Amino acid sequence: MTDITERKQAEEQVKTSLKEKEVLLSEIHHRVKNNMQVIISLLKLQSDKIKDKQYIDIFQDSQDRIKTMSLIHEQLYQTKDLEKMN
């Protein structure tokens, strides 16, 4: 007979640690997503006050770039295997 108590405790500790990391990753994802949306909204509010077409285009370009970053962030978060991500 072999005592596997330590092994079982180590396995439980690893499982708990993994669950904590998953929760943290989910929270970080949520915050990053929200922050990007806030930035987009702020740029939109600011661009609404601008009359010069050149500056409106600059703000729109910035919004588009952040939207692209947000889409990439979402794809990274949803990808199960990062090595196979397109």
Number of C-alpha atoms within 10 A of each C-alpha: 3 4 7 9 9 9 10 11 11 12 12 12 12 12 12 12 12 12 12 12 12 12 12 12 13 12 12 12 16 12 12 14 17 13 13 16 16 12 15 20 13 13 16 16 11 12 18 11 9 12 9 9 10 10 12 18 12 12 19 16 12 16 20 13 13 16 17 12 14 18 13 12 14 15 14 15 13 11 12 10 8 11 7 7 10 7
